[in-house]
Amino acid sequence: MDKLKSLEKIIARLDQQKILTPEITESIIQIVSEKKFFSAMEKITLNQVNLFVFKPSNRQVWTVMGEEKRYLLYPKIYCSCMDFYLKGIIKKRKYICKHLLAQMIFKHIDKDKLSNVEIVLHDTEFNTLLKEIGFT
């Protein structure tokens, strides 16, 4: 079984429990590495994982703040960071960077203690967000 499928099974357990238990944490670390796990958790605790919802279309855009800029994500598929580009796209393999991992974990935990869970903007602001990320 590939790493992504294994990770998805663990994330499904997280979705049921809504909390990162020591068992879930250890299972994730075994798949992605301790360094990547804690980097992803830092993104979550610093409120750097954002879901932008554009109204009235209800278009959703996930972003994660990197060291110097915000990255666009398509959950489980794509991140605009250089790490994903080099290890996922150039090497043509399934790859989970710390930003994708942060989004996967963030989406399935209890967010009561987190701020900026969802940022609602008008549809007219969609292009502004894309420009900020560097996509226009």
C-alpha positions as CSV (number, residue, x, y, z in Angstrom):
1,M,0.0,0.0,0.0
2,D,1.4,3.4,-0.9
3,K,2.1,6.1,1.7
4,L,-0.8,8.3,0.6
5,K,-3.4,5.5,1.1
6,S,-1.9,4.6,4.5
7,L,-2.0,8.3,5.5
8,E,-5.6,8.6,4.3
9,K,-6.6,5.6,6.5
10,I,-5.0,7.3,9.5
11,I,-6.7,10.6,8.7
12,A,-10.0,8.8,8.6
13,R,-9.4,7.6,12.2
14,L,-8.6,11.2,13.1
15,D,-11.8,12.3,11.5
16,Q,-13.8,10.0,13.8
17,Q,-12.0,11.0,16.9
18,K,-11.4,14.7,16.1
19,I,-8.3,14.7,18.3
20,L,-4.6,13.7,17.6
21,T,-4.1,10.8,20.0
22,P,-0.6,9.5,20.6
23,E,-1.4,6.5,18.4
24,I,-2.5,8.6,15.5
25,T,0.4,10.9,15.9
26,E,2.9,8.0,15.9
27,S,1.2,6.4,12.9
28,I,1.5,9.7,10.9
29,I,5.1,10.1,11.9
30,Q,6.0,6.6,10.7
31,I,4.7,7.5,7.3
32,V,5.9,11.1,6.8
33,S,8.7,11.6,9.3
34,E,8.9,13.4,12.6
35,K,10.2,16.6,11.1
36,K,7.5,16.9,8.5
37,F,4.8,16.1,11.1
38,F,5.9,18.8,13.5
39,S,6.4,21.3,10.7
40,A,2.8,20.7,9.7
41,M,1.6,21.0,13.3
42,E,3.4,24.3,13.7
43,K,1.5,25.6,10.7
44,I,-1.8,24.6,12.4
45,T,-0.9,26.0,15.8
46,L,0.2,29.3,14.2
47,N,-3.1,29.6,12.3
48,Q,-1.4,29.4,9.0
49,V,-3.8,27.0,7.4
50,N,-6.8,28.8,5.9
51,L,-9.9,27.9,4.0
52,F,-11.2,30.8,1.9
53,V,-14.8,30.6,1.0
54,F,-16.0,32.9,-1.7
55,K,-19.7,34.0,-1.7
56,P,-22.1,33.7,-3.3
57,S,-20.5,30.9,-5.4
58,N,-19.2,28.9,-2.4
59,R,-15.9,28.4,-4.2
60,Q,-13.4,27.1,-1.6
61,V,-9.6,27.7,-1.7
62,W,-7.2,26.2,0.8
63,T,-3.9,28.0,1.5
64,V,-1.1,27.4,3.9
65,M,1.4,30.1,4.8
66,G,5.0,29.1,4.1
67,E,8.2,30.7,5.3
68,E,7.9,33.7,2.9
69,K,4.6,33.3,1.0
70,R,1.2,31.7,1.0
71,Y,0.8,28.4,-1.0
72,L,-2.3,27.3,-2.9
73,L,-3.4,23.7,-2.2
74,Y,-5.7,21.2,-3.8
75,P,-6.2,18.8,-0.9
76,K,-4.3,15.5,-1.3
77,I,-3.3,16.4,-4.8
78,Y,-1.2,19.6,-5.2
79,C,0.7,22.3,-3.4
80,S,2.3,25.3,-5.0
81,C,5.5,25.0,-2.8
82,M,8.9,24.2,-4.3
83,D,9.2,21.0,-2.2
84,F,6.1,19.6,-3.8
85,Y,7.2,20.7,-7.3
86,L,10.6,19.1,-7.0
87,K,9.6,15.8,-5.2
88,G,6.1,15.4,-6.6
89,I,5.9,16.9,-10.0
90,I,9.5,16.7,-11.3
91,K,10.0,13.1,-9.9
92,K,6.4,12.2,-11.0
93,R,5.4,10.5,-7.8
94,K,2.7,10.9,-5.2
95,Y,4.1,13.2,-2.5
96,I,2.8,14.9,0.6
97,C,4.6,18.1,1.6
98,K,4.2,19.7,5.1
99,H,1.6,22.1,3.7
100,L,-0.6,19.3,2.4
101,L,-0.1,17.3,5.6
102,A,-1.1,20.4,7.7
103,Q,-4.3,20.8,5.6
104,M,-5.2,17.1,6.0
105,I,-4.8,17.2,9.7
106,F,-6.4,20.6,10.1
107,K,-9.5,19.6,8.2
108,H,-10.2,16.7,10.6
109,I,-9.4,18.0,14.1
110,D,-11.7,19.8,16.5
111,K,-11.2,23.5,15.6
112,D,-12.9,25.1,18.7
113,K,-9.6,26.5,20.0
114,L,-8.3,27.7,16.6
115,S,-9.0,31.0,14.9
116,N,-9.2,31.8,11.2
117,V,-10.8,28.5,10.4
118,E,-12.8,29.9,7.5
119,I,-12.3,33.2,5.9
120,V,-15.4,34.4,3.9
121,L,-14.8,36.7,1.0
122,H,-16.9,38.0,-1.9
123,D,-16.4,36.3,-5.3
124,T,-14.9,39.6,-6.6
125,E,-11.9,39.1,-4.3
126,F,-10.9,35.7,-5.8
127,N,-8.5,37.2,-8.3
128,T,-6.9,39.3,-5.5
129,L,-6.1,36.1,-3.6
130,L,-4.6,34.5,-6.7
131,K,-2.4,37.5,-7.2
132,E,-1.2,37.4,-3.6
133,I,-0.3,33.7,-4.1
134,G,1.4,34.5,-7.4
135,F,-1.0,32.8,-9.8
136,T,-1.8,35.7,-12.2
